Amino acid sequence: MVRHMVEQEMIGRVGRVTGKVTPGHIGEVMIAVRGGSEAFHAYGSEPGQTIVNGTRVVVVEYFPPRTVVVSPV
Amino acid sequence: MGTFLSAAAAIVVGLAIAAILLVVLVFRSMWRIAEPNEALIISGRAHRPRGEGHGLGFKIATGGGTLVMPGISAVRRLSLDLRETDLEIDCVTHQGIALRVRGVVIYKVGDDLVSIANAARRFLDQQNQMDQRVHNLFAGHLRAIIGNMTVEEMIRDREKLTQLTREHAGTEMEKLGLIVDSLQIQEILDPTGYIKNLALPHQSAVEREARIARAQADREATEKEQEAEAQKALARRDSQIRQAGYQAEVDQAAAASRQAGPLSDATARQKVVVEETRIAELEAERTEKQLLVEVRKPADARAYEQVTLARASREAHIHEAEARAREIEVSAQADAARVKLAANAQAERVKLEGEAEAHAAQARGLADGEAIRARGTAEADTIKARAEALAGHQEAIIGQQLAENWPQIVEAAAKPFGSIDRLIVLNGVEGISEALTQALGQGVAGLQAARRVLGDPGVAQAAPAASANGSAVKEGEPV
């Protein structure tokens, strides 16, 4: 199914941090998906990692419905 | 035949059209379109997608059309629209300050299939109650969020607010298939005045600056105004001084012109007076000279005459007096010599007489002494004898003494009358006799008193001496 493929394609997408990602806290990233852009909850891919606002990140893991693990590009 | 055929053809065409219409209508009744803001939840037909949608049990259609078999499948719409819920809660900040917060939360059903499925399972029949549910949920979340913030952070730190919103509410909302787009705090009601107090220091500083600036501006303006006033006053003063000066000149000129007539009159009169004065002076001078000739000169002559005469007279008197003095002097000297001689002779005679008399006196004194001693002895005896006799015959002796002194007593009693120049008695002869009787009565009363006095033994001793000089009578006088 096309839609199913879209979900799979989340991994590898590049987004932008809109809420600082710090250890122990949930960050936020904006990712272009389904023809629009949506905000996802974000965690850093490495422990103790801090990613400040505006950093470009790549999605390395996706937990439906709204959570991604990101790593700075 | 032809009409039959054409009729048959028409029927066929009609049937075909009807069939097409029917197909279209059926298709229309079966074809469901999902609008961009909604998801179709199709259930009923066995639906087994693979992968993510595995085990879903129903079909979700978004952004397109899908064919639904009426009677087999049921189609329901889930709105993906933005929704909002107003919140108003009483809460306490991280610092323990009680606040009333009004906020709004904006959320929607997530666009991904999982979110739609979660939301469909929870809210499909209660879409209109979704706001109420979310309100109840978010009241607690907001309270927790604010409990982790301070008032200052609420006002200034948007980042922290969204962060906390995400942490507290995000995952929980995920369970409901909802995503929180935004949480806004619209209003903070602050019954304790904390926010107002936060503002106070800066506000006061600004106010102070404003007041200082205003005061400074006011001062400068006032200074300038006063300077301008002073300059105006100065100008006014100068103007008035000048006006007064001009006015004075005008007045002076006017007065001068007004006085011109009287002044010339006065000048003319003055000249007249001057001339008259000179005339009077000349007349006075003439009179003076006349008097000099008529009065003073003769008077001077007379005075000189008298002075000369007086001087001559004085000279004559002086000479006369001197001559007399000389004469007196000479005669006095002669007298003095004569007196001196006479005095010497007299002195000699007195001396001789004194000596003779002294001898005589001495002899006489001796004789007298003898005589007095003899008489004293005799008198002492007499007094002694009389004292003895007195002890026995006091009354008789007093009577005798009174008889001896009677004339003096009567005289003393009559004394008041003697000093009277003229006696007027109002009741005739009887009056005279009465007065005499009264006077004599007084004398008798004096007699009684004298007797009383003499009757006193202390006085009786001195009685002979008193009777000798009449003091007994004098004692009776004041009675």
Interface residues (C-beta under 8 A of the other chain):
Chain A: M1 R3 H4 E7 Q8 G19 K20 H25 I26 E28 R34 G36 E38 A39 H41 P64 P65 R66 T67
Chain B: P49 R50 G51 E52 G53 G110 D111 D112 L113 V114 S115 N118 E159 T162 Q163 R166 E167 G170 T171 E174 G177 I179 D181
